[in-house]
Amino acid sequence: TQLLEQSPQFLSIQEGENLTVYCNSSSVFSSLQWYRQEPGEGPVLLVTVVTGGEVKKLKRLTFQFGDARKDSSLHITAAQPGDTGLYLCAGVNSGGYQKVTFGIGTKLQVIP
Amino acid sequence: ETGVTQSPTHLIKTRGQQVTLRCSSQSGHNTVSWYQQALGQGPQFIFQYYREEENGRGNFPPRFSGLQFPNYSSELNVNALELDDSALYLCASSLRGGVLETQYFGPGTRLLVL
């Protein structure tokens, strides 16, 4: 069974602070995805990283895929209250079908 | 909005009953996956349907079953409901065949089993 561990599980910070969320696994994935989920809604895909060592930026969000394709991080610069939500990492394996394994999530609260 | 819709939005059932949840996929998508998200957890993969057949399944018992219709919409059926089945049930549609198959999630159906 493939497992993804996310840390921290809860994070409460002041507006303007920086933060990093980590996603680790003992398994190798074809790609890794980060989602954001708000209450009462389904997860929304933020980014997919495919190549080991890959770094992608989405405005104030920076995503990195580990060299061995087992871990990833999400860094948010100058957090805003609108960044509040549940951040989920998900490992993707493509074989006969695309299997997506989610982590437990990091619940982020940005206080104005 | 992703274009994926689910019904109903909320549902209350009692232990032992059966439930059917519905999902309409995004236009042009041919694959539907179902996930269970318990409170405080990440989504857990239940199964995936492609061309009206189940072609992948997570660690869920046979009382979780599904269907995919010719228009690619889908149903999730759960028999003999248990208290632990209380969760948010998410469906996600995607288009198989692309280099990166991206799943688009619906808003979910929140099921409470009493």
Interface residues (C-beta under 8 A of the other chain):
Chain A: T1 L4 Q6 S31 G40 E41 G42 P43 V44 L45 T48 V50 L88 A90 S94 G96 Y97 Q98 K99 V100 T101 F102 G103 I104 G105
Chain B: T2 V4 S33 Y35 G40 Q41 G42 P43 Q44 F45 Q48 Y50 N55 G56 N59 L90 A92 S94 R96 L100 E101 T102 Q103 Y104 F105 G106 P107 G108
